[in-house]
Amino acid sequence: MKKLSVFLYTLALGSAFYSCNTAKQETSQPIDYTQYVDPFIGAADNGHTFPGACRPFGMIQTSPVTGAVGWRYCSEYMYADSIIWGFTQTHLNGTGCMDLGDILVMPFTGQRHRAWDAYRSRFQKQSESATPGYYTVTLDQSNVKAELTATTHTALHRYTYEKADSASILIDLQHGPVWNEKQYHTQVKSCEVNWENDSTLTGHVNNEVWVNQDYYFVMQFSRPVVDHFELPMAAVEKGKRIVASFNLQPGEEVLMKVALSTTGVEGAKANMAAEVPGWDFEGIRTAAKADWNSYLSRIEVTGTDEEKTNFYTSFYHALIQPNEISDVDGRYRNAADSVVNATGGKFYSTFSLWDTYRAAHPFYTLMIPERVDGFINSLVDQADVQGYLPIWGLWGKENFCMVANHGVSVVAEAYAKGFRGFDAERAFNAIKRTQTISHPLKSNWENYMKYGYFPTDLTEAESVSSTLESVYDDYAAADMAKRMGKTEDAEYFSGRADFYKNLFDPSTKFMRPRKSDGTWKTPFNPSQIGHSESVGGDYTEGNAWQYTWHVQHDVPGLIALFGGEEAFLNKLDSVFTLKLETTQADVTGLIGQYAHGNEPSHHVTYLYALAGRPERTQELIRQIFDTQYAPQPHGLCGNDDCGQMSAWYMFSAMGFYPVNPVSGEYVFGAPQMPEFVLHLADGKTFTIKAEGLSEANKYVKSITLNGEPYTKNFISHADIVKGGTLVYQMTDKK
């Protein structure tokens, strides 16, 4: 196993697809980029990240649990907490809803028969540490050192018992992060377990919080279980709680492997056999570190340690998902509960598309292109089963969270950028069905086409946001149709892409809710904000000040509605100066009405650059960097949202951002670090330099591309992937 681990380490560091072949790296030790990743960033309050161990795009995220009830515990972990409930094997990164948190385990000593919630332990912060692929903490009550690492489908735990009094492990299959205490005891619908021998437990659990989830598991221990029993269950509970005990001497350890599958116990066994056949914890930990380095090394950043920590932690968070939930043989359980083979051999889920279409998926097309075709095939596979592209895909199912359907954008963007590892006809048919056939909860295309918008009196909630977000998907559909030579479809969707104009009220200069009779909804307060999905209203986690700018595909058309650049810029100025008072948990990171903690605002600062005032974009980017990101547990001003907050940071640090992802154009802002070297596909590199960058020199004086003056306000994806050098000359003058 040690030889295998060394081979895996060497293979990962010397990735054939991406190798950093600089002279420096050929003559010295590879840089350990994981030293700049702090998994605790965002783990305070509303960042909703977790510090545990995982692999890039892996099915497993094994991490500590410090709470599981209520919105604050979407990731099951709060940095300020001092009690650990145990460790679960799957987690969501930075979401605003909860699910997963499968199979809580907790090592302990002493009294074995306790109340179900009496196995928890205090811990000291100084005993807790984490790095990509590894987490450790010492549990005070039992004096057990817990260590976690992972492969794609398997968690590996190592527990060192300094005391050996009734050394045991609690296995809690009822546990899961939920909204309230009642749901905590009712979310499991069925649970079956089987002790196959004295060191192997298998089982199947069906539960439902955000989606209806089936997972199968195999759990193996490095030592025989000498005794086990089940704790009593409440009348409403179905999940079993099992105590397994071992004969140990003080200082000895128990290792535990937990492999998951959506297809069956045999699938879980195959995943474990393929990835963790033995008990080499250090080998798996080393391979996990190498795996992360093989990705993080694709971008070499020059900057301070704090800047590197922010950047590489963002890189890390962006690669936690989408998650590969197919087995090692490519089979998975689809949205119809059928076990099938994934197109292309891998099926990915955890698609927080309302968030990630904006910058995370554009980042994948640039820096992780080998995964993009797999993402598209997964989206299309799910569309063929449920009838439309995923809105928010989780565990291969649909949870209908958020508005519009930005899987359309992700597919169209990939096609526009030249990805061809998927069936384009099949993919476009999925787009066309998505945008024309009404489906449960989130679309009524009949109303949309009849009125040219979603009327507020005929739409339960989020009428303005649903219209504006759907309009962008129509543009994306039109773009792909045009590229495929589908003239009729292109014209149809291009017409719909102008529907945003139907909600612009010229008297107030806001995107405003409109009734089916054509009149504006009154009274109208553009600052009114709420979580519309739960409390009603016409905007999604936002207000008119934020959503009026949601015309990513046609900024010139939006400027024209305002009557020209001057009026447009005057209104845009007010966004950042008019104070917003709100306690809405999803609307945070405020600069005036601008809310960096939520995604609809993410492109807004770049609109200045598209309206002739790039210096204002450059000022605001610096302000956001200085106030909304920090290398601390509280360092994210809002939910990371499956890497979107992180992707914004990385793009903006390099000096550009995909305002309109499908266009393949990145609008210039201002770089925030002196140099970046992007190691691209086919051995190409793209170097970004910010000459003269300083605290005062935050403005861009001029730009050259490959030594030639460059005057466009954007750079294209095509130009970046060719390789080359982009140089910003920085100045302190606007």
C-alpha positions in Angstrom: 0.0 0.0 0.0 2.9 2.4 0.7 4.3 1.8 -2.8 0.8 2.5 -4.2 0.6 5.7 -2.2 3.9 6.9 -3.4 2.8 6.1 -7.0 -0.4 8.0 -6.5 1.5 10.9 -5.0 3.9 11.0 -7.9 1.1 10.6 -10.4 -0.9 13.4 -9.0 2.0 15.8 -8.8 3.1 15.0 -12.3 -0.4 15.2 -13.9 -0.1 14.6 -17.6 -2.9 17.0 -18.3 -1.4 19.9 -16.3 2.3 20.0 -15.4 4.0 23.1 -14.3 7.1 22.7 -16.4 9.0 25.8 -15.2 12.8 25.6 -14.8 12.4 26.4 -11.1 10.1 23.4 -10.5 12.3 21.1 -12.5 15.3 21.8 -10.2 13.6 22.1 -6.8 10.9 20.5 -4.7 7.4 21.2 -5.9 5.6 24.0 -4.0 3.1 22.8 -1.4 0.1 25.0 -2.3 -2.0 23.4 0.4 0.0 25.4 2.9 -2.0 28.4 1.7 -5.4 26.8 2.1 -7.3 27.4 5.4 -10.5 25.2 5.4 -11.7 27.2 8.4 -12.3 30.3 6.3 -16.0 30.9 6.0 -16.8 28.5 8.9 -18.1 31.3 11.1 -21.7 32.5 11.1 -23.0 32.6 7.5 -20.2 31.4 5.3 -21.5 27.8 5.8 -18.2 26.1 4.9 -16.8 23.0 6.6 -13.2 22.2 7.6 -13.3 18.4 7.0 -11.5 16.2 4.5 -12.5 15.7 0.9 -11.0 15.3 -2.6 -11.6 17.6 -5.6 -15.1 16.9 -6.8 -15.4 13.9 -4.5 -18.6 12.2 -3.2 -17.2 12.2 0.4 -16.7 15.3 2.6 -16.0 13.8 6.1 -16.1 16.6 8.7 -17.0 17.5 12.3 -20.5 18.3 13.5 -21.0 21.0 16.1 -24.7 21.5 15.4 -27.4 20.3 13.0 -30.7 22.2 13.7 -31.4 25.5 12.0 -30.0 27.7 9.2 -26.8 28.4 10.9 -25.9 24.7 10.6 -26.2 24.1 6.9 -22.7 22.8 6.9 -23.1 21.3 10.5 -20.1 23.4 11.7 -19.7 26.7 13.5 -16.1 27.8 14.3 -17.1 29.4 17.6 -18.7 26.2 19.0 -16.9 24.2 21.7 -18.7 20.8 21.5 -18.5 18.2 18.8 -21.4 15.8 18.2 -19.4 13.5 15.9 -18.3 13.3 12.3 -20.4 12.9 9.2 -19.4 11.7 5.8 -21.1 14.1 3.4 -21.5 17.9 3.4 -22.7 20.9 1.4 -20.2 23.7 1.0 -21.6 27.2 1.6 -25.2 26.6 0.9 -28.3 28.3 2.4 -30.2 25.1 2.8 -29.4 21.8 4.5 -29.1 18.2 3.5 -26.6 15.3 3.5 -24.7 15.0 6.8 -24.8 11.3 6.4 -23.7 8.7 9.0 -22.6 10.4 12.1 -19.9 8.6 14.0 -18.4 9.5 17.4 -15.5 7.7 19.2 -15.9 7.6 23.0 -14.8 5.9 26.1 -16.6 5.2 29.5 -20.3 4.5 30.0 -21.6 2.9 26.8 -25.3 3.1 27.5 -26.4 6.8 27.4 -29.1 9.0 26.1 -28.8 9.4 22.3 -27.4 13.0 22.6 -25.0 12.3 25.5 -22.0 11.1 23.5 -20.9 14.6 22.5 -17.6 16.0 23.7 -16.0 19.3 24.4 -12.7 20.1 22.6 -9.9 22.6 22.7 -9.4 24.8 19.7 -5.7 24.4 19.8 -6.1 20.7 19.2 -8.1 21.2 16.0 -6.4 21.7 12.6 -7.2 21.1 9.0 -5.6 21.1 5.6 -6.9 19.9 2.2 -7.6 16.2 2.6 -7.0 16.0 6.4 -8.7 17.1 9.6 -7.8 16.4 13.3 -9.1 17.2 16.7 -8.8 15.8 20.2 -12.0 15.1 22.1 -11.7 16.1 25.7 -14.2 13.8 27.5 -12.8 10.6 26.1 -9.2 11.8 25.3 -9.5 10.4 21.8 -7.5 11.9 19.0 -9.7 11.8 15.8 -8.2 12.1 12.3 -10.0 12.1 9.0 -8.9 11.8 5.4 -10.7 10.7 2.3 -10.7 9.4 -1.3 -13.4 10.2 -3.8 -16.0 7.7 -2.5 -14.5 6.6 0.9 -13.8 8.3 4.2 -11.0 7.0 6.4 -11.0 7.7 10.1 -8.2 7.1 12.6 -9.1 7.2 16.3 -6.3 7.0 18.9 -7.7 6.2 22.4 -5.3 7.5 25.1 -7.7 5.8 27.6 -9.0 2.4 26.8 -12.0 2.3 29.1 -14.8 0.7 27.0 -13.4 2.1 23.7 -16.4 2.4 21.5 -17.8 4.2 18.4 -21.4 5.6 18.1 -22.9 5.1 14.7 -25.9 7.4 14.3 -28.0 6.8 11.2 -30.9 9.0 12.4 -28.7 12.2 12.2 -28.9 14.8 9.6 -28.9 18.7 9.3 -32.5 19.9 9.4 -34.6 23.0 9.9 -36.1 22.2 13.3 -36.0 19.7 16.1 -39.1 17.8 14.9 -37.6 17.2 11.5 -34.4 15.9 13.1 -36.3 12.9 14.4 -38.5 12.3 11.3 -36.3 12.9 8.3 -35.2 9.2 8.0 -37.9 7.2 6.2 -36.2 3.8 6.3 -33.0 2.2 7.6 -31.6 -1.3 7.2 -28.3 -2.5 8.6 -26.4 -5.8 8.5 -23.3 -7.0 10.4 -21.6 -9.1 7.8 -18.8 -10.1 10.1 -17.1 -8.8 13.3 -15.6 -5.8 11.5 -18.0 -5.0 8.7 -21.3 -3.2 8.8 -23.4 -2.5 5.7 -26.7 -0.7 5.3 -29.2 1.4 3.3 -30.9 4.6 4.5 -33.6 6.6 2.8 -34.2 10.1 4.1 -35.6 13.4 3.0 -34.7 17.0 3.9 -34.0 18.9 0.6 -34.3 15.9 -1.7 -35.3 12.3 -1.3 -32.0 10.6 -0.8 -31.0 6.9 -0.9 -27.5 6.0 0.2 -25.9 2.6 0.7 -22.8 2.2 2.8 -20.1 -0.2 3.9 -18.2 0.4 7.1 -15.1 -1.6 8.0 -13.0 -1.5 11.2 -9.3 -2.3 11.5 -10.1 -4.3 14.7 -12.9 -6.7 15.4 -16.0 -5.4 17.1 -16.3 -7.3 20.4 -19.7 -6.1 21.2 -22.5 -4.0 19.7 -26.0 -3.0 20.5 -28.7 -0.5 19.3 -29.9 2.4 21.4 -33.7 2.8 21.8 -35.5 4.8 19.1 -38.2 7.3 19.6 -41.6 6.3 18.2 -41.2 8.6 15.2 -37.6 7.6 14.4 -36.5 5.1 11.8 -32.7 5.6 11.8 -30.7 3.2 14.0 -28.1 4.3 16.5 -25.5 1.6 17.1 -22.7 1.4 19.7 -19.7 -0.8 18.6 -17.0 -1.6 21.1 -13.4 -2.8 20.8 -10.7 -4.3 23.1 -7.9 -1.8 23.2 -4.8 -0.9 25.3 -4.2 2.8 26.1 -2.6 4.5 23.1 -3.9 2.1 20.5 -6.0 3.1 17.6 -9.0 2.0 15.6 -9.3 2.8 11.9 -12.6 3.0 10.2 -13.4 3.1 6.5 -16.8 4.3 5.3 -17.7 4.0 1.6 -20.9 5.3 0.0 -22.9 4.5 -3.1 -26.3 5.5 -4.6 -26.6 2.1 -6.3 -26.4 -0.5 -3.6 -24.1 -2.1 -1.0 -22.1 -3.9 -3.7 -21.4 -0.5 -5.3 -20.1 0.8 -1.9 -17.9 -2.2 -1.5 -16.5 -1.8 -5.0 -15.8 1.8 -4.3 -13.9 1.0 -1.1 -12.0 -1.9 -2.7 -10.9 0.3 -5.6 -9.8 3.3 -3.5 -8.9 2.1 0.0 -8.0 -1.6 -0.1 -5.8 -1.5 3.0 -5.3 0.6 6.2 -2.6 3.0 5.2 -3.9 6.2 6.7 -0.7 8.2 6.0 -0.7 7.0 2.4 -4.2 8.1 1.8 -3.6 11.4 3.5 -0.4 12.0 1.4 -2.3 11.1 -1.8 -5.1 13.5 -0.9 -2.6 16.3 -0.4 -1.0 15.5 -3.8 -4.4 15.4 -5.4 -5.2 18.9 -4.2 -1.7 20.2 -5.2 -2.2 18.9 -8.7 -5.1 21.3 -9.0 -3.9 24.2 -6.9 -0.6 24.3 -8.8 -2.4 25.3 -12.0 -2.3 28.9 -10.9 0.9 30.4 -9.4 0.2 33.5 -7.5 2.6 36.2 -6.4 1.5 38.1 -3.4 1.5 38.3 0.4 0.8 35.2 2.5 -2.6 36.6 3.4 -3.4 37.2 -0.3 -2.2 33.7 -1.2 -4.4 32.2 1.6 -7.5 34.0 0.4 -6.8 33.0 -3.2 -5.9 29.3 -2.7 -8.7 28.8 -0.2 -11.0 30.2 -2.8 -9.5 27.8 -5.3 -10.1 24.9 -2.8 -13.7 25.8 -2.1 -14.5 26.1 -5.8 -13.3 22.5 -6.4 -15.3 20.8 -3.6 -18.2 20.4 -6.0 -19.9 19.4 -8.2 -19.6 16.0 -6.7 -19.0 12.7 -8.5 -21.8 10.5 -7.1 -21.4 7.7 -9.6 -19.6 4.5 -8.5 -16.1 3.6 -9.8 -17.8 1.6 -12.5 -19.8 4.6 -13.7 -23.2 3.5 -12.4 -25.5 5.8 -10.3 -29.1 6.1 -9.2 -30.9 8.6 -11.4 -33.8 11.0 -10.7 -36.3 8.1 -11.5 -34.6 5.8 -9.0 -33.2 3.6 -11.7 -29.6 2.4 -11.6 -28.0 3.4 -14.9 -24.6 4.0 -16.5 -23.4 7.6 -16.6 -22.8 9.1 -20.1 -19.0 9.5 -20.3 -18.5 7.3 -17.2 -19.0 9.8 -14.4 -22.1 11.4 -13.0 -21.9 14.7 -11.1 -24.4 16.3 -8.8 -24.5 19.2 -6.4 -25.2 21.9 -9.0 -26.1 25.1 -7.3 -26.7 26.6 -10.7 -28.4 29.9 -9.7 -25.1 30.8 -8.0 -22.4 29.0 -9.9 -23.4 29.8 -13.5 -22.1 33.3 -12.9 -18.4 32.6 -12.2 -17.7 29.1 -10.9 -18.6 27.4 -14.1 -16.7 29.9 -16.2 -13.7 29.2 -13.9 -14.0 25.5 -14.6 -14.0 26.1 -18.3 -10.7 28.0 -17.9 -8.8 26.1 -15.3 -10.5 22.6 -15.0 -11.6 22.0 -18.6 -11.2 18.3 -18.4 -14.2 18.1 -16.1 -16.5 20.3 -18.1 -17.8 17.7 -20.6 -18.6 15.5 -17.6 -20.6 18.3 -16.0 -22.6 18.9 -19.2 -23.3 15.2 -19.7 -24.6 14.9 -16.1 -26.9 17.9 -16.5 -28.3 16.5 -19.8 -28.6 12.9 -18.4 -30.7 14.3 -15.6 -32.7 16.4 -18.0 -33.6 13.3 -20.1 -35.0 11.7 -17.0 -36.9 14.6 -15.4 -37.8 16.5 -18.6 -35.7 19.6 -18.0 -32.2 20.6 -16.9 -31.6 20.7 -13.2 -32.5 23.8 -11.4 -30.6 22.8 -8.2 -29.3 19.2 -8.6 -28.5 17.2 -5.5 -27.7 13.5 -5.1 -29.0 13.1 -8.7 -32.4 14.6 -7.8 -34.1 18.0 -8.1 -34.9 20.2 -5.2 -36.4 23.2 -7.2 -34.5 25.8 -5.2 -34.1 29.3 -6.7 -35.6 30.7 -9.9 -35.0 30.2 -13.7 -32.9 27.4 -14.9 -29.3 28.3 -15.3 -28.2 24.8 -16.4 -29.2 26.4 -19.8 -26.4 28.9 -19.4 -23.8 26.3 -18.3 -24.5 24.1 -21.3 -24.6 27.0 -23.8 -21.4 28.5 -22.3 -19.5 25.2 -22.7 -20.7 24.9 -26.3 -19.7 28.5 -27.1 -16.2 27.9 -25.7 -15.6 24.9 -27.9 -16.3 22.0 -25.6 -17.5 19.0 -27.8 -17.4 16.0 -25.4 -21.2 15.9 -25.3 -23.9 15.3 -27.8 -24.8 18.9 -28.8 -28.2 18.0 -30.4 -29.2 16.1 -27.3 -28.0 19.0 -25.1 -29.9 21.6 -27.1 -33.0 19.6 -27.1 -32.7 19.6 -23.3 -32.4 23.3 -23.3 -35.4 23.7 -25.6 -37.6 21.5 -23.5 -36.4 23.4 -20.4 -37.3 26.8 -21.8 -40.6 25.9 -23.5 -42.4 23.1 -21.5 -43.8 24.2 -18.2 -42.7 22.1 -15.3 -43.6 22.0 -11.6 -43.1 24.9 -9.3 -40.7 27.1 -11.3 -42.0 27.8 -14.8 -45.2 28.9 -16.5 -44.1 29.5 -20.1 -47.7 30.0 -21.2 -48.0 33.2 -19.1 -44.4 34.2 -19.9 -45.2 34.1 -23.7 -48.7 35.7 -23.4 -47.5 38.7 -21.4 -43.8 38.9 -22.1 -43.0 38.6 -18.4 -44.3 36.7 -15.4 -47.2 38.9 -14.1 -47.1 39.5 -10.4 -50.8 38.8 -10.0 -50.5 35.4 -11.7 -47.1 34.4 -10.2 -47.0 33.2 -6.6 -43.7 34.9 -5.8 -40.5 36.2 -7.4 -42.1 37.5 -10.6 -39.5 40.1 -11.4 -36.5 37.9 -10.6 -38.0 34.9 -12.4 -38.5 37.0 -15.5 -35.0 38.6 -15.6 -33.2 35.3 -14.8 -35.2 33.4 -17.4 -34.5 36.1 -20.0 -30.8 35.4 -19.6 -31.4 31.7 -20.2 -33.3 32.6 -23.3 -30.3 34.6 -24.5 -28.1 31.5 -23.8 -30.5 29.3 -25.7 -30.5 31.7 -28.6 -26.7 31.8 -28.7 -26.3 28.0 -28.8 -29.0 27.7 -31.5 -27.3 30.3 -33.6 -23.9 28.5 -33.3 -25.6 25.2 -34.3 -27.3 26.8 -37.3 -30.8 26.5 -35.9 -32.0 29.8 -37.3 -35.7 29.5 -36.3 -34.8 28.6 -32.7 -32.3 31.4 -32.5 -34.8 34.0 -33.6 -37.4 32.7 -31.2 -35.2 32.8 -28.1 -33.6 36.0 -29.2 -37.0 37.6 -29.1 -37.6 36.3 -25.6 -34.2 37.6 -24.5 -35.6 41.2 -24.9 -38.5 40.5 -22.4 -36.5 42.3 -19.7 -37.6 45.6 -21.4 -41.2 44.8 -20.4 -40.4 45.2 -16.7 -38.5 48.4 -16.9 -40.5 51.3 -15.5 -39.2 54.5 -17.2 -40.8 56.7 -14.5 -38.9 55.1 -11.6 -36.1 53.6 -13.7 -36.4 50.3 -11.9 -37.3 46.7 -12.9 -40.7 46.6 -11.3 -43.4 44.0 -10.7 -46.2 44.3 -13.4 -49.7 42.9 -13.4 -51.4 40.9 -16.2 -53.3 44.0 -17.2 -50.1 45.9 -17.9 -50.3 48.2 -14.9 -47.5 48.5 -12.3 -47.9 46.9 -8.9 -48.4 49.5 -6.1 -47.3 50.5 -3.6 -43.7 50.1 -4.8 -40.7 50.4 -2.5 -37.5 49.6 -4.4 -35.6 49.0 -1.1 -38.1 46.4 0.2 -36.3 43.1 0.6 -37.2 39.6 1.6 -36.6 35.9 1.0 -39.4 35.7 -1.5 -39.4 31.9 -1.8 -40.6 31.7 1.9 -42.3 35.1 2.6 -43.5 36.2 -0.8 -42.5 39.2 -2.8 -41.3 39.8 -6.4 -37.6 39.6 -5.9 -35.4 36.6 -5.0 -33.3 37.3 -2.0 -33.0 40.9 -3.1 -34.9 44.1 -4.2 -35.4 46.4 -7.1 -32.1 48.2 -6.5 -30.2 44.9 -7.0 -32.2 43.3 -9.7 -32.6 46.3 -12.0 -29.1 45.5 -13.3 -29.8 41.9 -14.0 -29.4 42.2 -17.8 -26.0 40.5 -18.2 -26.4 39.8 -21.9 -27.4 43.3 -23.2 -25.9 46.1 -21.2 -26.1 48.5 -24.1 -29.9 47.8 -24.3 -30.2 48.4 -20.5 -28.2 51.7 -20.9 -30.6 52.7 -23.7 -33.6 52.2 -21.4 -32.1 54.7 -18.9 -31.7 57.2 -21.7 -27.9 56.9 -22.1 -24.7 56.4 -20.1 -25.0 59.5 -17.9 -28.5 58.6 -16.5 -27.4 54.9 -16.3 -24.3 55.8 -14.3 -26.1 58.3 -12.0 -28.5 55.5 -11.0 -25.7 53.0 -10.6 -23.9 55.5 -8.3 -27.0 55.4 -6.1 -26.7 51.7 -5.6 -23.4 52.1 -3.7 -24.4 55.3 -1.7 -28.0 54.6 -0.6 -27.9 52.7 2.6 -29.9 49.5 2.8 -31.3 48.4 6.2 -32.1 44.7 6.4 -31.8 41.6 8.6 -32.2 39.2 5.7 -29.6 36.5 6.3 -29.0 36.0 2.6 -28.5 39.7 1.8 -25.1 40.6 3.3 -21.8 42.2 2.5 -23.5 45.5 2.0 -22.0 48.6 0.3 -25.0 50.8 0.1 -27.7 48.7 -1.7 -25.0 46.5 -3.2 -25.0 43.1 -1.5 -21.8 41.1 -2.2 -22.9 38.3 0.0 -25.6 37.3 -2.6 -25.1 36.5 -6.2 -27.4 38.9 -8.2 -25.0 41.7 -7.2 -21.8 40.0 -8.3 -21.5 41.5 -11.8 -22.8 45.0 -10.9 -19.5 46.7 -10.2 -18.3 45.7 -13.6 -21.1 47.6 -15.3 -19.2 50.8 -14.8 -16.5 49.5 -17.1 -19.1 48.8 -19.7 -20.5 52.3 -19.5 -17.3 54.3 -19.8 -16.2 54.6 -16.2 -13.7 51.8 -15.6 -12.0 53.7 -12.8 -15.2 53.3 -10.6 -15.1 49.5 -11.2 -11.5 49.5 -10.1 -12.2 51.5 -6.9 -15.1 49.2 -6.0 -13.2 46.0 -6.6 -10.5 47.2 -4.2 -13.1 48.1 -1.6 -14.8 44.7 -1.9 -11.4 42.9 -1.5 -10.6 45.1 1.5 -13.9 44.7 3.3 -15.6 41.5 2.2 -12.9 38.8 2.2 -10.4 38.0 4.9 -8.2 34.9 5.8 -10.3 34.3 8.9 -13.2 32.0 9.8 -15.5 35.1 9.4 -13.7 35.9 6.2 -16.7 35.4 3.8 -19.5 38.0 3.9 -22.1 35.5 2.8 -22.6 31.8 1.9 -19.8 30.5 -0.3 -22.6 29.0 -2.4 -20.7 26.0 -3.8 -17.8 28.1 -4.8 -19.4 31.1 -6.4 -18.1 33.6 -3.8 -14.7 32.1 -4.2 -14.8 32.2 -8.0 -15.7 35.9 -7.9 -12.6 36.5 -5.8 -10.3 34.6 -8.1 -11.5 36.2 -11.3 -11.5 39.7 -9.8 -8.0 39.2 -8.3 -6.7 38.5 -11.8 -8.4 41.7 -13.1 -11.5 40.5 -15.0 -14.9 38.9 -14.6 -17.5 37.0 -16.7 -20.3 39.5 -16.6 -22.0 37.5 -19.4 -20.6 33.9 -19.1 -22.0 32.7 -22.4 -20.3 35.4 -24.4 -16.9 34.1 -23.5 -15.8 37.6 -22.6 -14.2 38.7 -19.3 -14.8 42.4 -18.5 -11.7 44.2 -17.1 -11.6 45.4 -13.5 -8.3 45.8 -11.8 -5.8 43.1 -10.6 -5.3 42.8 -6.9 -2.0 40.9 -6.8 1.2 41.4 -8.7 1.4 38.3 -10.9 -0.5 35.2 -11.8 0.7 32.3 -14.0 -2.1 30.2 -15.3 -1.1 26.7 -16.4 -3.6 25.8 -19.1 -4.4 22.8 -21.2 -1.9 21.5 -23.7 1.0 22.9 -21.7 0.2 26.5 -22.4 0.6 29.3 -19.9 -1.1 32.6 -19.6 0.8 35.2 -17.4 -0.9 38.2 -15.8 1.2 41.0 -14.4 0.2 44.1 -12.6 3.2 46.4 -12.9 3.4 49.1 -10.2 0.5 47.7 -8.2 0.2 49.1 -4.7 -2.3 50.4 -2.1 -2.3 53.7 -3.9 -1.9 52.4 -7.4 -5.3 50.7 -7.8 -6.2 52.1 -11.2 -5.3 50.6 -14.6 -3.4 53.1 -16.8 -3.0 50.8 -19.8 -3.0 47.2 -20.8 -0.9 45.2 -23.2 -1.5 41.7 -24.5 1.6 39.9 -25.8 3.4 43.2 -25.9 0.8 45.0 -28.0 -1.4 47.8 -26.7 -4.9 46.5 -25.8 -7.8 48.9 -25.7 -10.9 46.6 -25.5 -12.8 46.6 -22.2 -12.7 42.9 -22.1 -10.5 39.9 -22.9 -11.9 36.8 -24.6 -11.7 33.2 -23.3 -10.3 32.3 -26.7 -7.4 34.7 -26.3 -6.5 33.5 -22.8 -6.5 29.8 -23.6 -4.1 30.4 -26.5 -1.5 31.4 -23.9 0.4 34.6 -23.6 1.1 37.6 -21.4 -1.3 40.2 -20.2 0.3 43.3 -18.5 -1.6 46.0 -16.6 0.2 49.3 -15.9 -1.1 50.5 -12.6 -1.4 54.1 -11.5 -2.7 56.2 -8.6 -4.6 58.5 -10.9 -8.2 57.9 -12.1 
